Amino acid sequence: MSDSPVYSVLVHAEAFYLPEQSDEVADRYAFAYRITITNTGTAAAQLLSRHWVIRDMEDHVQEVQGEGVVGEQPVLEPGQHFEYMSSASIATPIGSMQGNYRMQAADGSQFDAEIPSFVLAMPRTLH
């Protein structure tokens, strides 16, 4: 059995349409999203930065990069999780987001935690 640290972070995302912040006439569709980041490895890890790729139905891409998330760079011990909410706007009623978090383990090793693609979608209304 190896005593080598395991660097593993699981990311779960859930999106919500924000009708009060959207303007269909102006092609502005706003979404909130909740992210849960769980350290499933055996080594503590700190979230250093984020990289998002936000795509609409017409394949227009916005890239967002920066330090931390919502002004924080949380340190997650093995088994701990961190949750936050943020938002994004796109020009079509359907789109997607995906990306990665750059993490640094307690021993200084850096690795990427993938943010799986998730859908941004305005709910359909029946008339």
KAFENVEN-V164979 format. One record per residue. SS is DSSP state (H for helix, E for strand, L for the rest). D_LAST is the distance of its C-alpha to the last C-alpha in Angstrom with 2 decimals. Layout:
SS,D_LAST / SS,D_LAST
This chain:
L,61.39 / L,60.66 / L,60.69 / L,58.79 / L,55.76 / L,52.35 / L,49.83 / L,46.36 / E,43.20 / E,39.80 / E,36.66 / E,33.27 / E,30.14 / E,26.72 / E,24.07 / E,21.41 / E,18.87 / L,19.83 / H,17.03 / H,19.67 / H,21.98 / L,19.66 / E,19.16 / L,16.81 / L,18.51 / L,21.83 / L,20.91 / E,21.80 / E,20.15 / E,22.13 / E,22.82 / E,25.29 / E,27.24 / E,29.70 / E,32.79 / E,35.35 / E,38.68 / E,41.13 / E,44.75 / L,45.38 / L,48.77 / L,52.24 / L,52.83 / L,51.48 / E,49.37 / E,48.20 / E,45.09 / E,46.51 / E,43.74 / E,40.28 / E,38.97 / E,35.24 / E,33.67 / E,30.09 / E,28.36 / E,25.10 / L,23.38 / L,25.79 / L,28.69 / L,29.71 / E,31.82 / E,32.78 / E,35.76 / E,36.64 / E,40.10 / E,42.08 / E,44.15 / L,42.78 / E,39.33 / L,38.23 / L,41.87 / E,43.36 / L,45.35 / L,45.30 / E,48.03 / E,46.97 / L,49.63 / L,49.24 / L,46.51 / L,45.05 / E,41.54 / E,40.05 / E,36.45 / E,34.81 / E,31.53 / E,30.90 / E,28.19 / E,27.45 / E,25.34 / E,24.44 / L,23.19 / L,20.40 / L,17.44 / E,19.56 / E,23.30 / E,26.15 / E,29.22 / E,32.60 / E,36.18 / E,39.24 / E,41.33 / E,45.04 / E,46.95 / E,50.63 / E,52.42 / L,55.19 / L,57.80 / L,56.51 / L,54.79 / E,51.50 / E,48.61 / E,44.94 / E,42.16 / E,39.24 / E,35.71 / E,33.69 / E,30.69 / E,27.39 / E,23.82 / E,22.00 / E,18.25 / L,15.26 / L,12.86 / L,9.77 / L,6.49 / L,3.78 / L,0.00
